[in-house]
Amino acid sequence: MEDPFQGGTAFRALGDHARENYLNFPYTEGTRQEARFLVEALGLPKGALVLDVACGLGRHEPHLPWRVVGADLSRGLLETAQARSRGEAWVQAEARSLPFRGRFQGAFSVCEGAFGLLPDDEAHVAMLRSVRACLAPGAPFLLSAMSVFAMCHDDAFDPATNVMVDAYDVDDPQGRVRRFTLATRAFAPREVLAMGRAAGFRLEALWGGVTGEYRRRPFRVDDAEMLVLFRNP
Ligand SMILES: C[S@@+](CC[C@H](N)C(=O)[O-])C[C@H]1O[C@@H](n2cnc3c(N)ncnc32)[C@H](O)[C@@H]1O
């Protein structure tokens, strides 16, 4: 059967096409609120070195008081990030094999920053291991993941795989439209927590929310996303 995730690279082509038009996606409207939440949740000092995993065009970075390094597969989005943000560095890298070792005081991966776009459970655990390897001892990692309890109501959701496959028409900056088919995986919290444990993380909190309304309050079944705070022991 054809892999709807294309090995975890499907979003790269969309990002390379959309570039700054990525900001037209409605879910990017909550950027400032999400950034405020990240500051509260990670609790890191001003100037801390923080990794944004699958950063896209680094939309949170301008609202964060840290030195942010963004890593992503899409060259088009990274070039856009470079042009519009400060940022320590924008690095083309696969989330499962990030090229940093123990350097970061914290990390985050939000709005399906690779997590949920990878082909299988092993790939998601590999991503979490790779993130942990980038972190200093004691460093926090905030991960968002789509909730299966919410996504299961979508017509395009397959209950056998917890995957939703949908087509999106996306403009490039010159107005040329191209259709992309994307697969997205949703999770039950216990799966994400087990994956985090398998990667060696300690669980600190499980919260719920939706883009633009990330909150430090208990996860509920009607939340679109879970917000998981892990810590590198
Ligand atoms: C939905 S976007 C989210 C981007 C960003 N986190 C945000 O909140 O705007 C998903 C991003 O994940 C990146 N991505 C997907 N699979 C990846 C992988 N295997 N390794 C690194 N980045 C990946 C895509 O290129 C894209 O920029």
The ligand as an SDF file (V2000), in Angstrom:
LIG
                    3D

 27 29  0  0  0  0  0  0  0  0999 V2000
    2.1910   22.0570   10.0950 C   0  0  0  0  0  0  0  0  0  0  0  0
    3.8280   22.6370    9.8990 S   0  0  0  0  0  0  0  0  0  0  0  0
    4.1900   23.2960   11.5270 C   0  0  0  0  0  0  0  0  0  0  0  0
    5.3310   24.2620   11.5000 C   0  0  0  0  0  0  0  0  0  0  0  0
    5.5740   25.0200   12.8030 C   0  0  0  0  0  0  0  0  0  0  0  0
    5.8470   24.1300   13.9040 N   0  0  0  0  0  0  0  0  0  0  0  0
    4.4380   25.9490   13.1210 C   0  0  0  0  0  0  0  0  0  0  0  0
    3.8720   25.8570   14.2130 O   0  0  0  0  0  0  0  0  0  0  0  0
    4.1110   26.7960   12.2790 O   0  0  0  0  0  0  0  0  0  0  0  0
    4.7440   21.1520    9.8740 C   0  0  0  0  0  0  0  0  0  0  0  0
    6.2320   21.3690    9.6590 C   0  0  0  0  0  0  0  0  0  0  0  0
    6.9060   20.1290    9.9210 O   0  0  0  0  0  0  0  0  0  0  0  0
    7.9570   20.0220    8.9770 C   0  0  0  0  0  0  0  0  0  0  0  0
    8.2960   18.6110    8.8940 N   0  0  0  0  0  0  0  0  0  0  0  0
    7.4870   17.5990    8.4980 C   0  0  0  0  0  0  0  0  0  0  0  0
    8.0990   16.4270    8.5960 N   0  0  0  0  0  0  0  0  0  0  0  0
    9.3440   16.6930    9.0700 C   0  0  0  0  0  0  0  0  0  0  0  0
   10.4510   15.8880    9.4100 C   0  0  0  0  0  0  0  0  0  0  0  0
   10.3860   14.5740    9.2430 N   0  0  0  0  0  0  0  0  0  0  0  0
   11.5750   16.4770    9.8760 N   0  0  0  0  0  0  0  0  0  0  0  0
   11.6210   17.8450   10.0320 C   0  0  0  0  0  0  0  0  0  0  0  0
   10.5980   18.6540    9.7290 N   0  0  0  0  0  0  0  0  0  0  0  0
    9.4730   18.0950    9.2580 C   0  0  0  0  0  0  0  0  0  0  0  0
    7.3760   20.5990    7.6930 C   0  0  0  0  0  0  0  0  0  0  0  0
    8.3560   20.9500    6.7580 O   0  0  0  0  0  0  0  0  0  0  0  0
    6.5920   21.7820    8.2370 C   0  0  0  0  0  0  0  0  0  0  0  0
    7.3650   22.9380    8.2870 O   0  0  0  0  0  0  0  0  0  0  0  0
  1  2  1  0
  2  3  1  0
  2 10  1  0
  3  4  1  0
  4  5  1  0
  5  6  1  0
  5  7  1  0
  7  8  2  0
  7  9  1  0
 10 11  1  0
 11 12  1  0
 11 26  1  0
 12 13  1  0
 13 14  1  0
 13 24  1  0
 14 15  1  0
 14 23  1  0
 15 16  2  0
 16 17  1  0
 17 18  1  0
 17 23  2  0
 18 19  1  0
 18 20  2  0
 20 21  1  0
 21 22  2  0
 22 23  1  0
 24 25  1  0
 24 26  1  0
 26 27  1  0
M  CHG  2   2   1   9  -1
M  END
$$$$
